[in-house]
Amino acid sequence: MAPPHRFVVDMMLGKLARWLRAMGYDTLYFKVAEDRHLLQLAHAECRTLLTRDTRLARLAGAAGLLIHATEVEPQVAEVIERFALSPGGEDFLSRCLECNTRLVDRSKDSARERVPPHVFATHDHFVGCPGCDRIYWQGSHADRILTRLGRLLGRSRPTLSGP
């Protein structure tokens, strides 16, 4: 089951957005966006607005959360604690870290020309983003993300479900 919380984050929290996406949370992030647009999105799509801007947090009211920490790991901890989140391993790395779209399985053959030859030769499972067309596989980068998620969540290193 996908995590129920949905977020929109302001431009000061791009790293936090990527980590929320890595945990499977539907998280919108724009490098440039007016406060009014973020507030409208939060309201229209029932999202929580995460911000480091006290004025914007005040405008968002109950639909917002002022993030106090300046580093990403304490920011993740703030969000997890405030909303009593308990992200599950089945949701980890289920969203594109760049555009937030839910990833889908891709055939190995479809990845042939899109990944380095050594990756194609050593991996059998690939996922792709229907939004931005990126291809992902569980290599060392995914392993580092999962290890860091385990540390952030105070758990052993999570594993991905799938083949």
DRENKE-819616 format. One record per residue (C-alpha): residue number from 1; residue in one letter; x, y, z. Coordinates in nm, 4 decimals, padded with zeros to 6 digits. Each point is the difference from the previous one (the first is absolute). Layout:
<atoms>
ATOM:NUM:a:X:Y:Z
...
</atoms>
This chain:
<atoms>
ATOM:1:m:00.0000:00.0000:00.0000
ATOM:2:a:00.1380:00.3410:-00.0984
ATOM:3:p:00.0713:00.2535:00.2723
ATOM:4:p:-00.3110:00.2142:00.0524
ATOM:5:h:00.1729:00.3340:00.0601
ATOM:6:r:00.0536:00.2305:-00.2957
ATOM:7:f:00.2263:00.3016:00.0100
ATOM:8:v:00.0968:00.3126:-00.1895
ATOM:9:v:00.3300:00.1585:00.1031
ATOM:10:d:00.1362:00.3464:-00.0603
ATOM:11:m:00.3181:00.0702:-00.1948
ATOM:12:m:00.2157:-00.0038:00.3144
ATOM:13:l:-00.0700:-00.3690:00.0587
ATOM:14:g:00.1026:-00.1776:-00.3209
ATOM:15:k:00.2123:-00.2599:00.1808
ATOM:16:l:-00.2828:-00.0762:00.2398
ATOM:17:a:-00.2337:-00.0494:-00.2979
ATOM:18:r:00.2375:-00.2610:-00.1486
ATOM:19:w:00.0189:-00.1929:00.3295
ATOM:20:l:-00.3775:00.0033:00.0434
ATOM:21:r:-00.0302:-00.1323:-00.3554
ATOM:22:a:00.2630:-00.2656:00.0772
ATOM:23:m:-00.2270:-00.1161:00.2843
ATOM:24:g:-00.2942:-00.0167:-00.2410
ATOM:25:y:-00.1845:00.3187:00.0950
ATOM:26:d:-00.1697:00.1982:-00.2752
ATOM:27:t:00.2000:00.3231:00.0280
ATOM:28:l:-00.0210:00.2958:-00.2366
ATOM:29:y:00.2995:00.2304:-00.0288
ATOM:30:f:00.0691:00.2869:-00.2375
ATOM:31:k:00.3345:00.1755:-00.0284
ATOM:32:v:-00.1941:00.3227:-00.0495
ATOM:33:a:-00.3557:00.0518:00.1221
ATOM:34:e:-00.1932:00.2878:00.1448
ATOM:35:d:-00.1328:-00.0403:00.3515
ATOM:36:r:-00.3540:00.0489:-00.1304
ATOM:37:h:00.0423:-00.2965:-00.2362
ATOM:38:l:00.1301:-00.2264:00.2784
ATOM:39:l:-00.2896:00.0986:00.2263
ATOM:40:q:-00.2516:-00.0670:-00.2785
ATOM:41:l:00.1524:-00.3437:-00.0676
ATOM:42:a:-00.0037:-00.0903:00.3672
ATOM:43:h:-00.3650:00.0958:00.0273
ATOM:44:a:-00.1236:-00.1406:-00.3328
ATOM:45:e:00.1805:-00.3342:00.0316
ATOM:46:c:-00.0221:-00.0488:00.3795
ATOM:47:r:00.3773:00.0142:00.0372
ATOM:48:t:00.2019:00.1158:00.2973
ATOM:49:l:00.2198:00.2986:-00.0811
ATOM:50:l:00.3510:-00.0377:00.1411
ATOM:51:t:00.1997:00.3211:00.0214
ATOM:52:r:00.2837:00.1773:00.1774
ATOM:53:d:-00.1755:00.3348:-00.0561
ATOM:54:t:-00.1838:00.1084:00.3166
ATOM:55:r:-00.2329:00.2313:-00.1931
ATOM:56:l:-00.0968:-00.2766:-00.2441
ATOM:57:a:-00.0528:-00.2482:00.2836
ATOM:58:r:-00.2259:00.2501:00.1739
ATOM:59:l:-00.2022:00.0482:-00.3208
ATOM:60:a:-00.0333:-00.3776:-00.0427
ATOM:61:g:-00.1337:-00.0366:00.3536
ATOM:62:a:-00.0953:-00.3570:00.0911
ATOM:63:a:00.0886:-00.1130:-00.3543
ATOM:64:g:00.3634:00.0972:00.0501
ATOM:65:l:00.3038:-00.0901:00.2024
ATOM:66:l:00.2894:00.2346:00.0730
ATOM:67:i:00.3208:-00.2016:-00.0269
ATOM:68:h:00.2556:00.1249:00.2533
ATOM:69:a:00.3044:-00.2111:-00.0851
ATOM:70:t:00.2493:00.1176:-00.2600
ATOM:71:e:00.1460:-00.3440:-00.0844
ATOM:72:v:-00.1943:-00.2681:-00.1853
ATOM:73:e:00.0198:-00.2850:00.2533
ATOM:74:p:-00.1522:00.2039:00.2860
ATOM:75:q:-00.2570:00.1358:-00.2499
ATOM:76:v:-00.1064:-00.3563:-00.0851
ATOM:77:a:-00.0184:-00.0759:00.3729
ATOM:78:e:-00.2238:00.3055:00.0564
ATOM:79:v:-00.2464:-00.1121:-00.2670
ATOM:80:i:-00.0031:-00.3621:00.1168
ATOM:81:e:-00.0560:00.1035:00.3616
ATOM:82:r:-00.2622:00.2674:-00.0695
ATOM:83:f:-00.2166:-00.2285:-00.2142
ATOM:84:a:00.0852:-00.3295:00.1743
ATOM:85:l:00.1098:-00.1416:-00.3343
ATOM:86:s:00.1098:-00.3599:-00.0216
ATOM:87:p:00.1188:-00.0451:-00.3572
ATOM:88:g:00.0166:-00.3599:-00.1123
ATOM:89:g:00.2616:-00.1767:-00.2081
ATOM:90:e:-00.2463:-00.0809:-00.2773
ATOM:91:d:-00.0294:00.3738:-00.0702
ATOM:92:f:00.3710:00.0806:00.0082
ATOM:93:l:00.1325:00.1134:-00.3372
ATOM:94:s:-00.3444:-00.0350:-00.1575
ATOM:95:r:-00.0066:00.3603:-00.1282
ATOM:96:c:00.2253:00.1877:-00.2368
ATOM:97:l:00.2371:00.2075:00.2102
ATOM:98:e:-00.0020:00.2711:-00.2674
ATOM:99:c:-00.3659:00.0425:-00.0991
ATOM:100:n:-00.2001:-00.1929:00.2649
ATOM:101:t:-00.1751:-00.2359:-00.2454
ATOM:102:r:-00.0617:-00.3562:00.1217
ATOM:103:l:00.2528:-00.2348:-00.1629
ATOM:104:v:-00.1032:-00.2987:-00.2124
ATOM:105:d:00.1793:-00.3211:-00.0876
ATOM:106:r:00.1891:00.0053:-00.3285
ATOM:107:s:00.1179:-00.2989:-00.1964
ATOM:108:k:00.3711:-00.0597:-00.0035
ATOM:109:d:00.0002:00.0310:-00.3772
ATOM:110:s:-00.1584:00.3478:00.0174
ATOM:111:a:00.2957:00.1146:00.2139
ATOM:112:r:00.2701:-00.1345:-00.2336
ATOM:113:e:00.0840:00.3294:-00.1728
ATOM:114:r:-00.0801:00.2142:00.3034
ATOM:115:v:00.2423:-00.1306:00.2616
ATOM:116:p:00.3764:-00.0572:00.0008
ATOM:117:p:00.1030:-00.3373:-00.1493
ATOM:118:h:00.1338:-00.1352:00.3319
ATOM:119:v:-00.3309:00.0864:00.1711
ATOM:120:f:-00.1954:-00.1778:-00.2725
ATOM:121:a:00.2239:-00.3057:00.0326
ATOM:122:t:-00.0212:-00.0198:00.3804
ATOM:123:h:-00.3631:00.0953:00.0728
ATOM:124:d:-00.3289:-00.1619:-00.0966
ATOM:125:h:-00.2551:00.2304:00.1639
ATOM:126:f:-00.0592:00.3545:-00.1210
ATOM:127:v:-00.2675:00.2563:00.0765
ATOM:128:g:-00.0811:00.3111:-00.1937
ATOM:129:c:-00.1700:00.3307:00.0448
ATOM:130:p:-00.2957:00.0610:-00.2315
ATOM:131:g:00.0297:00.3717:00.0809
ATOM:132:c:00.3603:00.0859:-00.0874
ATOM:133:d:00.1092:-00.3294:-00.1596
ATOM:134:r:00.2885:-00.0701:00.2403
ATOM:135:i:00.1056:-00.3612:00.0544
ATOM:136:y:00.0944:-00.1289:00.3453
ATOM:137:w:00.1573:-00.3220:00.1274
ATOM:138:q:00.1128:-00.1209:00.3408
ATOM:139:g:00.3673:00.0821:-00.0183
ATOM:140:s:00.2367:00.1545:00.2510
ATOM:141:h:-00.1884:00.3334:-00.0003
ATOM:142:a:-00.3254:-00.1731:00.0994
ATOM:143:d:00.1902:-00.1977:00.2646
ATOM:144:r:00.1377:00.3238:00.1495
ATOM:145:i:-00.3476:00.1552:00.0029
ATOM:146:l:-00.1469:-00.3041:00.1760
ATOM:147:t:00.2829:-00.0035:00.2539
ATOM:148:r:-00.0540:00.3692:00.0753
ATOM:149:l:-00.3778:-00.0503:00.0254
ATOM:150:g:00.0623:-00.2755:00.2524
ATOM:151:r:00.2166:00.2361:00.2028
ATOM:152:l:-00.2536:00.2856:-00.0278
ATOM:153:l:-00.2804:-00.2264:00.1163
ATOM:154:g:00.2008:-00.1740:00.2698
ATOM:155:r:-00.0407:-00.3398:-00.1645
ATOM:156:s:00.2162:-00.2533:-00.1693
ATOM:157:r:00.0605:00.0640:-00.3684
ATOM:158:p:-00.3301:-00.0483:-00.1842
ATOM:159:t:-00.0213:-00.2219:-00.3053
ATOM:160:l:-00.2015:00.0518:-00.3124
ATOM:161:s:-00.2757:-00.2392:-00.0907
ATOM:162:g:-00.0096:-00.1397:-00.3505
ATOM:163:p:00.2061:-00.2447:-00.2043
</atoms>
